[in-house]
Amino acid sequence: MHRYSSVRESETVAFIAANLAFGRREQILSHVEQILSEAGQSPCEWILSKKYNEFFPENDISFYRMYTNTDMRLFFDGLRVILESAETIGAYFKEKWEGVKKSSCQQNQKIFLHQVISEAFPAECKLLPHSKDSAAKKVNMLLRWLVRTNSPVDLGLWTWFSKKDLLMPLDTHVMQQANELGLINSKSANLKTAIELTKKVAEVFPDDPTKADFALFGLGIASQEAR
């Protein structure tokens, strides 16, 4: 996502990379690179022209782990609709978020941005979580990339959303270290646990709780390698 100078292209590549981000790192990168190589200089144009349909024929053959070619098509169909609807992906979700926030306040309901993003994709799209209890690790990692600033990793493009409202992405290593350090006491990577851990690390980083993601993930990797 850092290879691209356009906000629109960076956002699009971030969506692709984040939603394939599970499993072994080298396998994740390999499959993301396959898509970017096929997409060429402009992944946005590749999506808008529906060329992804050539790369992902409609069948149940696996592209990456449990995600089939048809699953990937549905994901790119969703991205295409978003790209067709607004100048940037951020502008699209800013409008959605403001509408949902107003409605949720009136109804006294708590809503999260990762839920708004997931709902923009078809319910059949397996790459995005559609359960309200999901920790939505991949989408919350995506949001960290797009919202956080002053980081060599994060893009800081979505300035309309506050870093204070980001949720911790519940990666396996993050869960492991958070439990070992006594920050949480849970084996369930669900929304309740994500909220609990975010509140705990906010005691240290009140204005930027997901800053702790770097430390917990790094400790988890180091611990795994030490074993």
Sequence and secondary structure as in RCSB ss.txt:
>XXXX:A:sequence
MHRYSSVRESETVAFIAANLAFGRREQILSHVEQILSEAGQSPCEWILSKKYNEFFPENDISFYRMYTNTDMRLF
FDGLRVILESAETIGAYFKEKWEGVKKSSCQQNQKIFLHQVISEAFPAECKLLPHSKDSAAKKVNMLLRWLVRTN
SPVDLGLWTWFSKKDLLMPLDTHVMQQANELGLINSKSANLKTAIELTKKVAEVFPDDPTKADFALFGLGIASQE
AR
>XXXX:A:secstr
 TT SSHHHHHHHHHHHHTT  S HHHHHHHHHHHHHHHTT HHHHHHTTTHHHHS SSS EEETTEEHHHHHHH
HHHHHHHHHHSSSHHHHHHHHHHHHHHHHHHTT    HHHHHHHTS TT TTS   TTB  HHHHHHHHHHH  S
 SS     TTS GGG      HHHHHHHHHTTS   S  BHHHHHHHHHHHTTT TT GGGHHHHHHHHHHHHHH
H 
